[in-house]
């Protein structure tokens, strides 16, 4: 068929800009929706197929299935209709990026990147399988890697042109596959699909396993030979031969099980294969969701409340909308809010301060009690005694003498005068207690003795009343 020229208007509302790609059933153009200034990917059925009922039914079936499948990892349908000339069209969102086929041509891809892309393809296929849709043409050219801000490797499954939909009660799947014709690409077709047997989700799992192996090694598993030779290799009893770089990798066991020739030996579902893949490569788990219709499966952070989803409006102007995960604050019930008590550190410090204060007070009391007890039990020291009469020591005994005469100013006093410090007035050793001065005991009055007349000392001309003479004479007598 001839390509539509730029400027041609399809259906009265889509202006053709340029040709993006062409296939057996039609062509895909970049077009602009008139009145909305929105860029779309416009798929138009080939004119020569308009007269074929099977082709028209399959084209309409694709629009119906994609419209039902609303998932971020599947292409989004925007519009479906027919022009005045009866040529049907489907308007899809315009994707910006590269097909996986173009990336694989550059050589083997890092395993972590392959795991992330394969995980997204499995999520899209799992959603399709849940609706009874089998893609039947999973290959690198139908896996498109989009470049979204913050998510450069966001994969979408495209081209559901030969997809198998759910069967109506009591009927087959529309009988759109003609006898003797196998729909699909031989290099990625499952053995049961090549034999034209009934296919299910296991066929898509087989095809994706071959795509993973090709992305890791950089070459097709069943790429050598003619179409017939490739089909014969697919239905052979021998297992698929994967390069050692694939089998020895962390994804080797996933690829080997997915590409088993017997459907019962493969993964039971795309979800099971996804769990096995994420267990082998934890980095394949999602952390961001682009597009619309689903929430990220990454677990929320435990430090935030459970998030709620703000659903974006339908995609406009060919740009996929994103979901915003907003942490929802949990309202508090005033009656259930408890006041916070003191912290453990505060209680410990308070207890330590109380213990220290108690120890200081106890020490002060103990010191005071010891000082009071020592003052009560110590012998009373005699205070200064004022003699009222002369005392004379004679023959080892003290003698009470009469009152002395006034001292003679011309005669020196031989008794030295010393000043003694009273220990009772000494400062207290306790720094927390004022010094206590114990008053001296009141002296008991001594009865006045009767003056005794001493005999005069021989050869002494002094009188017996002279105290100084008596002392000297007494000393003299003791010497004699």
C-alpha positions in Angstrom: 0.0 0.0 0.0 1.1 3.6 -0.6 2.0 5.7 2.4 -0.3 8.6 3.2 1.3 12.0 2.4 2.0 14.6 5.1 -0.9 16.9 5.6 -3.5 14.3 4.7 -6.4 14.3 7.2 -7.7 10.9 8.4 -11.2 10.7 9.8 -11.6 14.5 9.6 -9.5 15.1 12.7 -6.0 13.6 12.4 -3.4 15.3 10.2 -0.6 13.1 9.0 2.9 14.4 9.9 5.3 11.5 8.9 5.5 7.7 8.6 6.8 5.9 11.7 6.6 2.3 10.5 4.9 -0.1 8.2 3.7 -3.7 8.6 1.7 -6.4 6.8 -1.7 -5.1 8.1 -1.1 -1.3 7.7 1.1 1.6 8.7 1.7 3.8 11.8 2.0 7.6 11.4 2.9 10.5 13.7 -0.2 12.7 13.4 -1.7 15.7 15.1 -5.3 15.8 16.4 -7.0 18.9 15.0 -8.6 21.2 17.5 -6.6 19.7 20.4 -3.0 20.1 19.1 -2.2 16.6 20.5 0.4 14.4 18.9 -0.7 10.8 18.5 0.5 7.5 16.9 -2.1 6.8 14.3 -2.4 3.2 13.0 -4.2 2.9 9.7 -5.3 -0.4 8.1 -4.1 -1.0 4.6 -6.6 -0.1 1.9 -6.4 -3.5 0.2 -7.4 -5.2 3.5 -10.5 -3.1 4.0 -12.5 -5.6 1.8 -11.4 -8.6 3.9 -13.8 -9.2 6.8 -11.2 -11.1 8.9 -8.7 -8.2 8.7 -11.4 -5.7 9.6 -12.5 -7.9 12.6 -8.9 -8.4 13.8 -8.3 -4.6 13.6 -11.4 -3.8 15.6 -10.5 -6.6 18.0 -7.2 -4.9 18.7 -8.9 -1.6 19.5 -11.3 -3.4 21.9 -8.6 -5.3 23.8 -6.3 -2.4 24.2 -9.1 -0.2 25.4 -10.0 -2.8 28.1 -6.3 -3.2 29.1 -5.5 -0.1 31.2 -2.0 -0.6 32.6 1.1 1.6 32.7 3.2 -1.1 31.0 0.8 -1.4 28.1 0.2 1.1 25.3 -2.8 3.4 25.8 -5.6 3.7 23.3 -7.0 7.2 22.7 -9.4 6.9 19.8 -10.9 4.4 17.3 -12.9 5.0 14.2 -13.1 5.1 10.4 -12.7 7.8 7.8 -15.1 8.8 5.1 -13.4 6.3 2.8 -14.2 3.5 5.3 -10.5 3.0 6.2 -10.4 2.2 10.0 -7.8 3.8 12.3 -6.6 3.6 15.9 -5.1 6.5 17.8 -2.5 5.5 20.4 -0.5 7.6 22.7 2.7 8.8 21.1 5.7 7.2 22.7 9.1 8.7 22.8 12.1 6.4 23.1 13.4 3.3 21.3 12.2 -0.3 20.7 14.1 -3.0 22.6 15.1 -4.3 19.1 17.1 -1.2 18.5 18.8 -1.5 21.8 19.7 -5.1 21.3 21.3 -4.4 17.9 23.9 -2.3 19.8 25.1 -5.4 21.6 24.5 -7.3 24.9 22.8 -5.3 27.6 23.7 -5.2 31.3 21.9 -7.9 33.3 20.4 -5.4 35.8 18.9 -3.3 33.0 17.5 -6.4 31.2 16.0 -7.6 34.5 14.2 -4.2 35.0 12.8 -4.2 31.5 11.7 -7.8 31.7 10.0 -7.2 35.0 8.0 -4.4 33.4 7.0 -6.6 30.5 5.8 -9.3 32.8 3.7 -6.8 34.7 2.0 -5.7 31.5 1.5 -9.3 30.3 0.2 -10.3 33.7 -2.5 -7.6 33.5 -3.4 -8.8 30.0 -3.6 -12.4 31.0 -5.9 -11.5 33.9 -8.3 -10.2 31.3 -8.0 -13.3 29.2 -5.8 -11.6 26.6 -2.8 -13.4 25.1 -0.5 -11.2 23.1 0.9 -14.0 20.8 3.6 -11.8 19.3 6.0 -10.9 22.1 9.3 -9.9 20.5 11.9 -7.0 20.9 10.2 -4.8 18.3 6.9 -4.9 20.3 8.6 -3.9 23.6 9.1 -0.1 23.6 11.4 1.5 26.0 10.2 5.0 26.8 12.2 7.9 28.1 10.2 9.6 30.9 11.7 12.2 33.2 13.0 10.4 36.3 12.3 7.0 34.7 14.4 6.6 31.5 13.8 2.8 31.1 10.0 2.6 31.2 8.8 -0.3 29.1 5.4 -0.6 27.4 4.0 -3.6 25.5 2.7 -2.5 22.1 1.0 -4.0 19.0 -1.9 -6.2 20.1 -2.8 -6.8 16.4 -2.9 -10.6 16.6 -3.7 -10.8 20.3 -6.2 -13.5 21.4 -9.0 -12.3 23.5 -11.3 -14.1 25.9 -13.8 -16.5 24.2 -17.5 -15.9 24.5 -19.6 -18.6 26.1 -20.0 -21.5 23.6 -17.8 -20.0 20.9 -14.2 -19.9 19.9 -12.0 -16.8 19.7 -13.7 -15.4 16.6 -12.0 -17.9 14.3 -9.7 -15.1 13.1 -6.8 -17.5 12.4 -7.0 -19.2 9.0 -6.3 -22.9 8.7 -2.7 -23.5 7.7 -1.6 -20.1 8.8 0.4 -19.5 12.0 0.2 -16.0 13.4 3.4 -14.6 15.0 7.1 -14.4 14.4 8.8 -17.8 14.1 11.9 -16.9 16.0 9.8 -16.2 19.1 6.8 -18.5 18.7 6.1 -21.1 21.3 6.0 -24.8 20.0 2.3 -25.1 20.6 1.8 -21.9 18.6 3.8 -23.2 15.7 1.7 -26.4 15.7 -1.5 -24.2 15.7 -2.7 -25.6 19.0 -4.6 -23.7 21.6 -2.3 -21.1 23.2 -2.5 -19.5 26.6 -0.3 -17.3 28.8 2.5 -19.9 28.6 3.1 -18.9 25.0 3.9 -15.3 26.0 6.1 -16.6 28.8 8.1 -18.7 26.3 8.5 -15.8 23.9 9.6 -13.4 26.7 12.2 -16.0 27.8 13.7 -15.9 24.3 13.8 -12.1 24.4 15.6 -12.1 27.7 18.2 -14.5 26.4 18.7 -12.4 23.3 19.1 -9.1 25.3 21.8 -10.7 27.5 23.8 -12.3 24.7 23.1 -10.0 21.8 21.9 -12.7 19.4 18.7 -14.6 18.7 18.3 -18.1 20.1 16.5 -19.3 17.0 17.8 -16.9 14.4 19.6 -19.1 11.9 17.9 -20.6 8.9 14.8 -20.1 6.9 11.3 -19.6 8.3 10.6 -23.4 7.9 13.9 -24.4 9.6 13.2 -22.1 12.5 9.7 -23.5 13.0 11.1 -27.1 12.9 13.7 -26.1 15.6 11.0 -24.7 17.7 8.9 -27.9 17.8 11.9 -30.2 18.2 12.1 -32.1 21.4 15.6 -30.7 22.2 15.7 -27.8 24.7 16.5 -24.3 23.5 20.3 -23.7 23.3 21.1 -20.6 25.3 24.7 -19.2 25.3 26.7 -19.8 28.5 26.7 -16.1 29.3 22.9 -16.5 29.8 22.8 -19.8 31.7 25.7 -18.8 34.0 24.1 -15.5 34.9 21.7 -14.8 37.8 18.8 -15.0 35.3 19.9 -18.3 33.8 17.5 -20.5 35.7 14.6 -18.1 34.9 15.3 -18.2 31.2 15.8 -22.0 31.2 12.4 -22.7 32.8 10.5 -20.1 30.8 11.7 -21.6 27.5 10.8 -25.2 28.3 9.2 -26.8 25.2 6.4 -28.3 27.3 4.0 -25.7 28.5 3.3 -27.5 31.8 7.0 -27.2 32.7 7.1 -23.4 32.3 5.9 -20.9 34.9 2.3 -21.2 35.6 1.8 -17.5 35.1 3.6 -14.3 34.4 3.2 -13.3 38.0 5.1 -16.4 39.1 7.9 -15.7 36.7 8.0 -12.1 37.9 8.4 -13.2 41.5 11.2 -15.6 40.5 12.9 -12.8 38.5 12.7 -10.3 41.3 14.1 -12.8 43.8 17.1 -13.3 41.6 17.5 -9.5 40.9 16.0 -7.4 43.7 16.8 -4.2 41.7 14.1 -5.2 39.2 11.4 -4.2 41.8 9.7 -1.0 40.8 10.3 2.3 42.6 8.4 4.7 40.3 5.2 4.5 38.2 4.7 6.4 35.0 1.5 6.3 32.9 -1.9 5.7 34.4 -4.1 3.1 36.0 -1.8 1.5 38.6 0.1 2.2 41.8 3.7 1.2 42.3 4.2 -2.2 43.9 7.2 -1.0 45.9 6.5 -1.2 49.6 5.9 2.2 51.3 8.5 3.5 53.7 7.8 2.7 57.3 8.6 6.2 58.5 5.6 7.6 56.6 1.9 6.9 56.8 0.3 4.7 54.2 0.1 6.8 50.9 -3.0 7.5 49.0 -3.1 7.8 45.2 -4.0 10.9 43.4 -5.4 9.7 40.1 -4.2 11.8 37.2 -6.6 12.8 34.4 -6.6 10.7 31.2 -3.5 11.1 29.0 -3.6 14.3 26.9 -1.5 15.5 24.0 0.2 12.1 23.7 2.0 12.4 27.0 1.5 9.7 29.5 0.2 10.9 32.9 1.9 10.0 36.1 0.5 9.1 39.4 1.6 11.1 42.4 2.0 9.3 45.7 1.1 11.7 48.5 1.7 10.7 52.1 -1.6 11.1 53.9 -1.4 12.5 57.4 -3.4 10.4 59.9 -5.8 12.6 61.9 -5.4 12.5 65.6 -8.3 12.0 68.0 -7.9 14.6 70.8 -9.3 12.2 73.3 -6.8 9.5 72.4 -3.7 11.7 72.5 -1.6 11.1 75.6 0.7 13.6 77.0 4.3 12.6 76.8 6.0 11.9 80.1 9.6 12.8 81.0 12.3 11.0 79.2 14.4 8.3 80.8 17.5 10.5 80.8 15.6 13.2 82.7 14.5 10.7 85.4 18.0 9.4 85.8 19.5 12.8 86.2 16.9 13.8 88.7 17.4 10.7 90.7 21.2 11.2 90.7 20.8 14.8 91.9 18.5 13.7 94.7 21.0 11.0 95.8 23.9 13.5 95.8 21.9 16.1 97.8 20.9 13.4 100.4 24.5 12.3 100.7 25.7 15.9 101.4 23.0 16.5 104.0 23.7 13.2 105.7 27.4 14.0 105.9 26.7 17.4 107.5 24.5 15.8 110.1 27.0 13.1 110.9 29.8 15.6 111.4 27.7 17.8 113.6 26.7 14.8 115.8 30.3 13.7 116.1 31.4 17.1 117.2 28.6 17.4 119.8 29.3 14.0 121.2 33.1 14.8 121.4 32.3 18.0 123.2 30.1 16.3 125.8 32.4 13.4 126.5 35.7 15.4 126.7 37.0 16.3 130.3 36.4 19.9 131.3 39.6 21.8 131.3 40.0 24.1 134.3 39.8 27.7 133.6 42.3 30.2 134.8 42.5 30.1 138.6 43.0 33.3 140.5 44.9 32.7 143.6 43.6 34.6 146.6 46.5 33.7 148.8 50.2 32.6 148.6 50.9 29.0 148.1 54.2 27.7 149.4 55.6 24.2 148.6 57.4 22.8 151.6 58.3 19.2 152.1 56.4 18.3 149.0 53.1 19.8 150.3 51.3 23.0 149.3 50.7 25.6 152.0 48.1 28.3 151.7 49.6 31.6 152.4 48.0 34.8 153.5 47.2 37.6 151.1 50.3 39.0 149.6 51.3 42.5 149.9 51.1 44.9 147.0 54.0 44.2 144.7 57.0 46.5 145.0 57.4 48.4 141.8 61.2 48.3 142.4 61.4 44.6 142.7 61.0 42.6 139.5 58.5 39.9 139.2 60.4 36.6 138.5 57.3 34.8 137.2 57.0 35.1 133.5 53.7 35.9 132.0 52.5 33.7 129.1 49.3 33.9 127.1 47.7 30.6 126.4 45.1 30.0 123.8 41.9 28.4 125.0 41.2 25.3 122.8 37.5 25.8 123.3 37.6 29.0 121.2 39.5 27.3 118.4 37.7 27.4 115.0 35.4 24.5 114.3 36.7 22.0 111.6 33.2 21.8 110.2 33.0 24.3 107.3 29.2 24.2 107.3 28.7 25.0 111.1 29.7 28.1 113.0 32.3 27.7 115.7 30.8 26.9 119.1 32.4 28.6 122.1 31.8 26.8 125.4 31.8 29.2 128.3 34.2 28.3 131.1 32.7 26.7 134.2 31.9 29.1 137.0 34.7 28.7 139.6 33.7 27.4 143.0 34.6 30.0 145.6 37.4 28.7 147.8 37.0 29.4 151.5 39.4 32.0 152.8 42.1 30.3 154.8 43.2 31.4 158.2 46.5 33.2 158.0 49.3 31.1 159.5 52.1 32.7 161.3 55.4 31.2 160.2 58.3 31.4 162.4 61.1 33.6 161.3 63.9 32.2 159.5 67.2 32.3 161.1 69.6 34.9 159.8 66.8 36.6 158.0 65.8 40.1 158.8 62.5 40.1 156.9 59.1 39.8 158.4 56.9 36.7 158.0 54.3 38.7 156.1 56.7 39.5 153.3 55.6 37.0 150.6 58.7 37.3 148.6 60.9 36.7 151.7 58.8 33.8 152.7 59.3 32.2 149.3 63.0 32.7 149.4 63.2 31.5 153.0 61.2 28.4 152.2 63.5 27.6 149.4 66.4 28.1 151.6 64.9 25.8 154.2 64.4 23.0 151.7 68.0 23.3 150.6 69.1 22.9 154.2 
